[in-house]
């Protein structure tokens, strides 16, 4: 379980962005964070992954306090991060990108096994394995970014705007992939601007506004007047 309590965080010399945020991701869950631009959604993920200045509060994964831990320790605990904008290595091949995803793993045989498992899950990556990642379509690049994170055998997967810039068809495929990964026992915390798509695949959803949790709910959260106003232009 991931448990965030009373989290206050910002970006080093800047102001506080998160204010006493409480969030949970329970075993087997997909949890989504939605809200207007600038609400602090991505900052929550970056705080979990040690990329912000934590000024107060606690972030625990299972029984381990994450605040202050280096990135490699987070990965060893089973936490992987798929950042916004994919951030693949465009001049490297698909295969090389997957190898980079296993940079903390020293067992070469296990790395080969994991890559083979990725290719079975995503046949398009096997087909494109020797091509530079920059030659892939947007949807294929996002699949590669997810696959690279899966090379670390995560228990918890953090995903920041996985549908950003994708066609409706590619977006649908990515959300199907997310559900498949979750069914295999991986907890998922997802930041997503497409609120309807995110809520539909999530067990629970948090609405963030101005760095605070304004609302928590299940699929019925889309009926809330606050959510309607933000996403659907209704008062």
C-alpha positions as CSV (number, residue, x, y, z in Angstrom):
1,X,0.0,0.0,0.0
2,X,1.1,3.6,-0.7
3,X,0.1,6.0,2.0
4,X,0.6,9.8,1.7
5,X,-0.3,11.9,4.7
6,X,-0.2,15.6,5.3
7,X,2.2,16.1,2.4
8,X,3.5,19.6,1.8
9,X,5.9,19.9,-1.1
10,X,7.3,22.3,-3.7
11,X,10.3,22.8,-6.0
12,X,13.2,23.7,-3.7
13,X,13.4,27.5,-3.7
14,X,9.8,27.9,-4.9
15,X,6.6,28.2,-3.0
16,X,4.6,25.3,-1.6
17,X,2.6,23.5,-4.3
18,X,1.0,20.7,-2.3
19,X,-0.8,21.5,1.0
20,X,-1.5,18.7,3.4
21,X,-2.3,16.1,0.7
22,X,-3.6,12.7,1.9
23,X,-3.8,9.9,-0.8
24,X,-3.9,6.1,-0.6
25,X,-3.3,3.4,-3.2
26,X,-4.4,0.0,-1.9
27,X,-3.2,-3.4,-3.2
28,X,-4.9,-4.2,-6.5
29,X,-6.1,-0.7,-7.2
30,X,-5.8,1.8,-10.0
31,X,-6.1,5.3,-8.5
32,X,-6.4,8.4,-10.6
33,X,-5.5,12.0,-9.9
34,X,-7.5,14.5,-11.8
35,X,-7.9,18.3,-11.6
36,X,-7.3,21.5,-13.5
37,X,-3.9,22.5,-14.8
38,X,-1.6,23.6,-12.0
39,X,-3.5,21.7,-9.4
40,X,-0.4,19.8,-8.3
41,X,-1.2,16.4,-9.8
42,X,2.2,15.8,-11.3
43,X,3.9,17.2,-8.2
44,X,2.4,14.3,-6.2
45,X,4.0,11.7,-8.5
46,X,7.3,13.6,-8.5
47,X,7.2,13.8,-4.7
48,X,6.8,10.1,-4.4
49,X,9.8,9.6,-6.7
50,X,12.0,12.0,-4.8
51,X,12.0,14.8,-7.3
52,X,10.6,17.6,-5.2
53,X,11.4,19.3,-1.9
54,X,9.3,17.6,0.8
55,X,8.6,20.2,3.5
56,X,6.2,18.2,5.7
57,X,4.3,15.0,5.8
58,X,4.9,11.3,5.1
59,X,5.0,9.0,2.0
60,X,5.1,5.4,2.9
61,X,5.2,2.4,0.6
62,X,4.2,-0.7,2.5
63,X,6.1,0.0,5.8
64,X,9.0,2.0,4.3
65,X,9.2,5.8,4.6
66,X,10.1,7.1,1.1
67,X,11.0,10.7,2.0
68,X,14.7,11.2,1.6
69,X,15.4,7.9,-0.2
70,X,17.5,8.0,-3.5
71,X,15.9,7.0,-6.7
72,X,17.7,3.6,-6.9
73,X,16.2,2.7,-3.5
74,X,12.7,3.5,-4.7
75,X,13.2,1.3,-7.7
76,X,14.6,-1.5,-5.6
77,X,11.4,-1.3,-3.4
78,X,9.3,-1.9,-6.5
79,X,8.3,1.6,-7.6
80,X,8.5,2.7,-11.3
81,X,7.7,6.0,-12.9
82,X,6.5,6.7,-16.4
83,X,7.0,10.5,-16.8
84,X,4.9,12.9,-18.8
85,X,6.0,13.2,-22.5
86,X,7.4,9.6,-22.6
87,X,11.0,10.7,-22.4
88,X,12.4,7.7,-24.3
89,X,15.9,7.7,-25.7
90,X,15.1,8.5,-29.3
91,X,18.6,7.9,-30.8
92,X,18.7,4.4,-29.1
93,X,17.0,1.3,-30.4
94,X,13.9,-0.1,-28.8
95,X,15.9,-3.0,-27.4
96,X,18.5,-0.5,-26.0
97,X,15.7,1.5,-24.3
98,X,14.5,-1.7,-22.6
99,X,18.0,-2.5,-21.4
100,X,18.2,1.0,-19.9
101,X,15.0,0.3,-18.0
102,X,16.9,-2.5,-16.2
103,X,19.9,-0.3,-15.2
104,X,19.7,-1.4,-11.5
105,X,19.6,-5.1,-12.5
106,X,23.0,-6.9,-12.6
107,X,21.7,-10.3,-13.6
108,X,22.1,-10.4,-17.4
109,X,20.0,-13.6,-17.8
110,X,17.1,-11.9,-15.9
111,X,17.3,-8.9,-18.1
112,X,17.1,-11.1,-21.2
113,X,14.1,-12.9,-19.6
114,X,12.4,-9.6,-18.9
115,X,12.9,-8.3,-22.4
116,X,11.5,-11.5,-23.8
117,X,8.5,-11.1,-21.5
118,X,8.0,-7.5,-22.8
119,X,8.2,-8.7,-26.4
120,X,5.5,-11.3,-25.7
121,X,3.3,-8.7,-24.1
122,X,3.9,-6.1,-26.8
123,X,4.7,-7.8,-30.1
124,X,5.1,-4.4,-31.9
125,X,8.2,-3.8,-29.8
126,X,9.7,-7.1,-31.0
127,X,9.0,-6.1,-34.5
128,X,10.6,-2.7,-34.0
129,X,13.3,-3.8,-31.6
130,X,16.3,-2.8,-33.9
131,X,14.7,0.6,-34.9
132,X,15.5,3.8,-33.2
133,X,12.8,4.7,-30.7
134,X,12.3,8.1,-32.5
135,X,10.9,6.3,-35.5
136,X,8.0,4.8,-33.5
137,X,4.5,6.4,-33.6
138,X,3.3,8.3,-30.6
139,X,1.3,5.4,-29.3
140,X,4.2,3.0,-29.8
141,X,6.6,5.3,-28.0
142,X,4.2,5.4,-25.0
143,X,4.1,1.6,-25.0
144,X,7.9,1.6,-25.0
145,X,7.9,4.0,-22.1
146,X,5.6,1.8,-20.1
147,X,7.6,-1.3,-21.1
148,X,10.8,0.3,-20.0
149,X,9.2,0.9,-16.5
150,X,8.0,-2.7,-16.4
151,X,11.6,-3.9,-16.8
152,X,12.0,-3.1,-13.2
153,X,9.3,-5.6,-12.1
154,X,7.3,-2.9,-10.2
155,X,4.8,-3.4,-7.5
156,X,3.7,0.2,-7.9
157,X,3.6,2.1,-11.2
158,X,3.3,5.9,-11.3
159,X,2.1,7.3,-14.6
160,X,2.0,10.9,-15.6
161,X,-0.4,11.8,-18.4
162,X,0.0,8.5,-20.4
163,X,-2.5,9.6,-23.1
164,X,-0.9,13.0,-23.7
165,X,-0.7,13.7,-27.5
166,X,-2.1,10.4,-28.6
167,X,-4.9,9.7,-31.1
168,X,-8.2,8.3,-29.7
169,X,-7.3,4.9,-31.0
170,X,-3.8,4.9,-29.4
171,X,-5.3,6.3,-26.1
172,X,-7.7,3.4,-26.0
173,X,-4.9,0.9,-26.5
174,X,-2.8,2.5,-23.7
175,X,-5.7,2.4,-21.2
176,X,-6.2,-1.3,-22.1
177,X,-2.5,-1.9,-21.4
178,X,-2.8,-0.1,-18.0
179,X,-5.8,-2.4,-17.0
180,X,-3.9,-5.5,-18.1
181,X,-0.9,-4.5,-16.0
182,X,-3.1,-3.9,-13.0
183,X,-4.8,-7.3,-13.3
184,X,-1.3,-8.8,-12.9
185,X,-1.1,-7.3,-9.4
186,X,0.6,-4.0,-10.0
187,X,-0.8,-1.0,-8.1
188,X,-1.2,2.0,-10.4
189,X,-1.3,5.7,-9.6
190,X,-2.1,7.7,-12.7
191,X,-2.3,11.5,-13.4
192,X,-4.5,12.0,-16.4
193,X,-6.1,15.1,-18.0
194,X,-8.7,12.9,-19.7
195,X,-10.9,12.6,-16.6
196,X,-13.6,10.4,-18.1
197,X,-11.1,7.8,-19.4
198,X,-9.1,7.8,-16.2
199,X,-12.1,7.5,-13.9
200,X,-13.6,4.6,-16.0
201,X,-10.6,2.4,-15.4
202,X,-10.0,3.5,-11.7
203,X,-11.1,2.0,-8.5
204,X,-11.0,5.4,-6.9
205,X,-10.2,9.0,-8.0
206,X,-8.9,12.1,-6.2
207,X,-9.7,15.6,-7.5
208,X,-7.0,18.1,-6.7
209,X,-7.4,21.8,-6.7
210,X,-4.7,24.4,-5.8
211,X,-2.6,21.7,-4.3
212,X,-5.3,20.2,-2.1
213,X,-7.5,17.1,-2.3
214,X,-10.9,18.6,-3.0
215,X,-12.8,15.4,-3.6
216,X,-12.5,11.6,-3.5
217,X,-14.8,9.1,-5.0
218,X,-15.5,6.2,-7.3
219,X,-16.9,6.3,-10.8
220,X,-19.7,8.6,-9.6
221,X,-17.2,11.4,-9.1
222,X,-17.9,12.5,-12.7
223,X,-21.4,13.5,-11.6
224,X,-20.1,15.9,-9.0
225,X,-20.8,19.6,-9.9
226,X,-17.3,20.6,-9.2
227,X,-15.9,18.0,-11.7
228,X,-18.5,18.9,-14.3
229,X,-17.5,22.6,-14.1
230,X,-13.8,21.8,-14.5
231,X,-14.0,19.3,-17.3
232,X,-17.3,19.7,-19.0
233,X,-17.9,23.5,-18.7
234,X,-21.1,23.2,-16.6
235,X,-22.0,25.3,-13.6
